[in-house]
Amino acid sequence: MLPEHTFSTIVGNKEMIIKTGKLAEQAGGAVTFRVGDSMVLATATMSKHVREGIDFFPLSVDFEEKMYAAGRIPGGFFRREGRATTESILIARLIDRPLRPLFPDGMRNEVQVIITSLSYDEVHQLDIMAVNAASAALMVSDIPWNGPIGAIRVGYINGEFVAAPTIEQMEESSLDLRLAGSRDAVIMVEAGADEVDEALFVEALAFGHAAVQPLITLQEEMRAAVGKAKSEANYAPVNAEVDTAVAERVGDRIQTIVNQYTDRHERNAAMDSLREEIVDSFLAEDDTADPRAIREAIGNILKKTIRNRILYEGVRPDGRDYTTIRPLSSETGISPRAHGSGLFRRGETQVLSILALGTPREAQKLEGLNPEESRRYMHHYNFPPFSTGETWFLRGPKRREIGHGALAANALLPMIPSEEDFPYTIRVVSEVLSSNGSTSQASVCASTLALMDGGVPIKKPVAGVAMGLVTDGDKYAVLTDIQGLEDHLGDMDFKVAGTADGITAIQMDIKISGLSQELMAQALEQARVGRLEILDSMLATLGAPRESLSAFAPRMLSVQIDPDKIGAVIGKGGATIRSMEEEFEVSIDIQEDGTIFVAGVDGLLAEAAVDFIKGLVREPEPGEIFSGKVVRVTDFGAFIQYMPGVDGMCHISQMSTEHLQRVEDAVQMGDEIMVMITDVTPEGKIRLSRKAVLEGWTLEEARAQDSKGGSGGRSGGNRSGGNDRRGSGNRSRGRR
């Protein structure tokens, strides 16, 4: 067995331990990263050869979430992990973003980074550990990479920043900042917050960047001690002769096109025509010329031309300056049967968000290494091919769609009303109908409108804007509301969402080696100004949540009962609750604390169901008089249902003012009769008297007359159906 090497440091009062050499010896690089009893294994491997025809860097990052890490067995028939969970995809994306910009430009070897959860103590989260482990695995590997990076989670608790907070601590935090950085700059930011202001967020970035420095030092020491020699990678060929020849033949025609056309369709058509003309001219002279290399050279000239025009002339491709937002429009009520809908348009980007409200039982049940057990607010994002005028197979949501949906969910989550105030399960789906950049932030805006249109009492409206960056040495331009071309040719996609009072979510992707805090502060301030402008436009369409829900949304009522009486509501084998749901056309959800939610489209039927439940658990009081139905007749008396689902025993001696030989001489099945409760025993047995009502007796008089009736009446009462009802309820507890 190979020797194991251990390296450790302290961050946020927690020991972070990296070990290498013992596990996965055939991988290019392999480490374990441990905090407390949470531990991940990270491996990094590079292919020796390049796939034919590849024109991009094939990096893949996967986070393998294993249930055994927490001592659990997966659900499902096969009892093994299946396809990647949403959480594992989000963690993989979190790891990918800071790693990718640090690989050498033009690299074409396939690189695969796999992080596997080995142990989970439910105290220390695995996501940030996985980022650090991936960096460390690359550092000790033979793969060319310009790391290391360090990653940290920063919380804000009781007015203080906390590095590497535990899961329990994060429940008290108003900020969940995940940051990765190099020695000199911040590379990746992802955050959810409860309306944190820009100045505090900049402080959090500085705090987080300082906190990762020990991790960077640790990895540098590990690399020096046990790192492998770096392999020679394959890179995209650089054909300077083709670049020069194309530049000479194109001349200033690309500059003319960029200056002349602000409409992207016209500009694209002009560029397509020029591209084909140049390719054809080269092929006419030399039929061995490479069309791909020629088109790539033209693309590089276009990129440089647009970037220079932005930086040195202050003009963007569509003619805007740095801070102008594209034309805005919005409306609500697009879908007549949905519970709410909002359409938001920014330039050529158009998103329709649709709201559906459900009952608590429709909350998403989560199985995985996640502190959440269920999720009552869900946000899904779809990016169909027609949104860009293209075609491709529809095979379920891609990683990008899952990530954008999670970002929009994080942006809106702090403004979603609590379950106590609004006990519905909430699902919002954002359909991208047309895309020209910033669709994730457009989905935040459209979803705010959909929620307000549906009458969801959100605390405040939320809007989002995507910021871009173009740099050249020390010169840079921060762009508000980037379009697709600026995202593609620029150096940064910095998404910022929030209310008028603060930030609720941030995600930053960059293509350069890092950003200074000063630059990020400027981007945040520009985003704040842009966000306020967008909010003003949205509120002009719908100023506040509607006062009532859609006519097609379920009506939700709640009732609180003694938890010990839950069994009476459920009934034997669930018979009572099923019967209620069928009769009243409702769904009923019972919480462990005795809270019962009743939901139905017909509000009157839902109210009737609530009354029925109250009757099931109501404590009968001696002396009360009810109108009841005869539900069973025996030789010694009759069972009378005097409240919904509740019956008691009326002895034959208490059935009439006259002496009876048979119960049927006084009542028949289905008769409605008036009865008085004369006794409720500690065991819950209920005695009823019809005679007391007919004679007009008081409770005391009824009890006195009953006692003269002898043991027959008392023994009949002991056979009361009340005991059966209570007994069946106790037997059915736990079957919800």
Secondary structure, DSSP 8 states (H G I E B T S, - for coil): ----EEEEEEETTEEEEEEESSS-TTSSEEEEEEETTEEEEEEEEE-SS--TT--S--EEEEEE--GGGGT----SSS-S--S--HHHHHHHHHHHHHHGGGS-TTB-S-EEEEEEEEE--SSS-HHHHHHHHHHHHHHHSSS------EEEEEEEETTEEEES--HHHHTT-SEEEEEEE-SSSEEEEEEEEEEE-HHHHHHHHHHHHHHTHHHHHHHHHHHHHH--------B----HHHHHHHHHHHTTHHHHHHHH--SHHHHHHHHHHHHHHHHHHHHHH-TT--HHHHHHHHHHHHHHHHHHIIIII---TTS--SS----EEEEE--SSSSSEEEEEEETTEEEEEEEEEE-GGGSEE--SS-S-SEESEEEEEE--GGGGT------S--HHHHHHHHHHHHHHGGGS--TTT---EEEEEEEEEE-SS-HHHHHHHHHHHHHHHTT---SS--EEEEEEEEEETTEEEEEES--HHHHHHSSEEEEEEEETTEEEEEEEEESSS-B-HHHHHHHHHHHHHHHHHHHHHHHHH--S--SS--TTS-EEEEEE--GGGHHHHH-GGGHHHHHHHHHHT-EEEE-TTSEEEEEESSHHHHHHHHHHHHHHH----TT-EEEEEEEEE-SSEEEEEEETTEEEEEEGGGS-SS--S-GGGT--TT-EEEEEEEEE-TT--EEEESHHHHHT--HHHHHHHHHHT-HHHHHHHHT-HHHHHHHHHHHTTT--
